[in-house]
Amino acid sequence: DGDGKLSLEEREYAREYARGVESLFDGLALQRMPTNLRRLDHDKLAVKPNLDAHVFFRVLRRCDQVAAEEDEVPVDLERGSQHIMRYWPVASLLANNSITLL
């Protein structure tokens, strides 16, 4: 669900955004559809992250052998250093609090 990774303000913003999108869909389209088709599939409406997008991050704990790309030589990321890489190679480092996004 991912709520644990969001601040209280970010969670509230996400809830408000979702309510707004649902209200917009309801007002623009759903009310004009036959009753049996007036359902929203929330999984299809969810915004998925672009795992190929680059992110800026700071290293909180030394990380050994991180490869920025599948065909690149892995590098060690030193504590306190800052980097820009695609999200997918560092997602697990973010999840285990080895890095923080800037």
C-alpha positions in Angstrom: 0.0 0.0 0.0 3.0 2.3 0.5 1.4 4.6 3.1 4.3 4.0 5.4 6.6 5.8 3.0 4.5 8.9 2.9 4.4 11.8 5.4 1.0 12.6 6.9 0.7 15.6 4.5 1.6 13.5 1.5 -1.0 10.9 2.4 -3.7 13.5 2.8 -2.7 15.1 -0.5 -2.9 11.7 -2.2 -6.4 11.0 -0.7 -7.7 14.4 -1.7 -6.2 13.9 -5.2 -7.9 10.5 -5.5 -11.2 12.0 -4.4 -10.9 14.8 -6.9 -10.2 12.4 -9.8 -13.1 10.2 -8.8 -15.4 13.2 -8.6 -14.2 14.4 -12.0 -14.8 11.0 -13.6 -18.2 10.8 -12.0 -19.3 14.2 -13.2 -17.9 13.9 -16.7 -18.5 10.3 -17.7 -20.0 7.9 -15.1 -23.3 9.8 -14.7 -23.9 9.5 -18.5 -23.2 5.8 -18.6 -25.7 2.9 -18.1 -26.0 2.0 -14.4 -24.3 -1.4 -14.9 -21.2 0.4 -16.2 -20.8 3.0 -13.5 -17.9 1.4 -11.6 -14.4 2.7 -11.3 -11.6 0.2 -11.3 -9.2 2.0 -8.9 -6.3 -0.3 -9.8 -6.5 1.0 -13.4 -6.7 4.6 -12.3 -3.7 4.3 -10.0 -0.6 6.2 -11.2 2.4 3.8 -11.4 5.9 5.1 -10.9 8.2 5.4 -13.8 11.0 3.0 -12.7 13.3 4.4 -15.5 13.1 7.9 -14.2 16.2 9.4 -12.7 16.2 10.3 -9.0 18.6 12.3 -6.9 19.6 10.7 -3.6 22.0 10.9 -0.7 23.6 7.7 0.7 22.8 7.1 4.4 24.7 3.9 4.7 27.6 2.6 2.5 26.2 0.4 -0.3 28.6 -2.0 -2.1 28.3 -3.1 -5.7 25.5 -1.0 -7.0 25.1 -1.1 -10.8 23.4 1.9 -12.4 22.7 -0.1 -15.5 22.6 -3.9 -16.1 25.7 -3.8 -18.3 27.7 -1.4 -16.2 30.4 -2.2 -13.7 29.0 -2.0 -10.1 30.3 0.8 -7.9 30.4 1.4 -4.1 28.3 4.2 -2.8 29.9 6.0 0.1 28.0 7.3 3.1 27.1 11.0 2.6 27.7 11.0 -1.1 25.0 12.2 -3.5 24.1 10.7 -6.9 21.6 10.6 -9.7 20.6 7.3 -11.1 17.5 5.5 -12.5 15.1 4.6 -9.8 14.9 0.8 -10.5 18.6 0.0 -9.4 18.2 1.9 -6.1 14.6 1.1 -5.2 15.7 -1.6 -2.7 18.2 0.8 -1.2 15.4 3.3 -0.6 13.2 0.6 0.9 15.8 -0.5 3.4 16.7 3.2 4.3 20.3 3.0 2.9 19.5 6.1 0.8 17.1 9.0 0.9 15.7 10.9 -2.0 16.5 14.6 -2.3 
